[in-house]
Amino acid sequence: MKHPIRIRFSKARLLPPSLVLTIAVSGATSCVYGQASAPSENTQSRSDLMTSLDQTTLYPVQTQMAETSNLNTVNENADTVKYLDNALTRGPFFFSLETTATESTNLRNTFDNQPSTAGAYLTFALPLGIHFSSAISDFTANFRFDSNVYPGNSDLNHSSEVYSHQLIHQFSDTTISSWSLAAGHIVILGHYLSPVIGVGTTGVVAPQEPSGLQPITDAATTYSIAHQTSERNSWSASGTGGWVTQPVVNSALGTTTKYQEATAGGDVQWQHALNSREVAGVEFTDVYVNEISPSGSSNYTLAKLTFGQTLTPHSSFTAGIGPLYSNSNLSASPQGNILTYAANAGFAYRRANQGITGGYSRVIELGYNIPNYVANELYFTYDRPLTSKILLAVTSQFITSPGPERGNNYAQFASNARLDMHLTQTLDYHVEGASFIQATATPTPGFSDNEISTGITYSFGNPLSRAGDRQ
């Protein structure tokens, strides 16, 4: 017998905009299976983001949908993590003005074997957010504009813009869909993680090339649908498209090469509830990467056995493993066919307006003028209030690939952390740190930049604290 699904609204973190819909064990359910918990005072007072389905049955649908790994989303950093939540706590319309002063160890993003310039720059930011919800739909959109001014180095002045939205809609008691889009034009390496275009539980990552303050322009969109076929069984399907453009300067030749790559992919998952806390299933994914400049193409097909385990009412573990077959052909350096493995494992803890995620995944790393490679990514996101007035947001990413063209054990690490203190209902003080490191095992030089920032934010909108209580 099929039980009707009831949507439960809660102020949980926005689902990653470039990934498929997550209706999972880790969907921040605050109830024991088979029972809907009483909403908190904050939940009763607001209808916020639709993040999970809830039903009175022994096998809730949360345990039947495989979670899409939280591969750091397109254009993510500690700032965007914070403002995704602000649109929910200060909605339906939220905006703020932010001024930040930053000290950098490598203003011009030069290689380690070249003289670097340390110095300061100023950032003037405008984050915007909207959030609308009804009994069957929920829409959230976020935009952030940053203007960076370099006193004494005006040739470095630039701006960055990022946008993301997600629309979730329930078609029936057993069917729900999601449409998400993210796009951006980002410049500073240390403050943004490398973009990852998620396709199912894998993703396509665009490694950042240190060649001065060169921008990455990207976009990704995903449409997904999930359907419960019986009390224990359910499936989901998604389609994803994405684009990455990145210019790289050859200082020795004085030339600039524009790398352009487009991504398309599809993912299908089927899940079966083993019991009230465990789910097992299968996943099939196909990813196509078209190297527009330089020319070439790559195709990746993978199949995984998946498993999910509810650990507590607010935390879960998910994993998957299986074969991955790739075929790559680049005009400058054909690679041929490779059979390897696909894998992911992750932990998620989510409650209202806060969460901790971390894990490992095999991802497809764009090679630009060399073949793409299946790389390894470790990711970590921390987004929680430490007190009613202090919030900590951290995003980190480590990527390594063994390809000889990439320099044997090429590695890239990026991390940034932001600590906000609420001074008044509308005024925040924040400090921030960021680090970006690239290294190879060949004579090719590495790259590093470390930054520390401090600033203030004036917020407009409903005067709610980050912890969700009225001040």
Buried (B, 14 or more C-beta within 10 A) or exposed (E): EEBEBEBBBBBBBBBBBBBBBBBBBBBBBBBEBEEBBEEBEBBEEBBBBBBBBBBEBEBBBBBBBBBBBBBBBBBBBBBBBBBBBBBBBBBBBBBBEBEBEBBBBBBBBBBBEEEBBEBBBBBBBBBBBBBBBEEEBBBBBBBBBBBBBBEEBEEBBBBBBBBBBBBBBBEEBBBBBBBBBBBBBBBBBBBBBBBBBBBBBBBBBBBBBBBBBBBBBBBBBBBBBBBBEBBBBBBBBBBBBBBBBBBBBEEEEEEEBEBBBBBBBBBBBBBBBBEBBBBBBBBBBBBBBBBBEBEBBBBBBBBBEBBBBBBEBBBBBBBBBBEBBBEBBBEBBEBEEBEBEBBBBBBBBBBBBBBBBBBBBBBBBBBBBBBBBBBBBBBBBBBBBEEEBEBBBBBBBBBBBBBEBBBEBBBBBBBBBBBBBBEEEBEBEBBBBBBBBBBBEEEBBBBBBBBBBEBEBEBEBBEBBBBBEEE
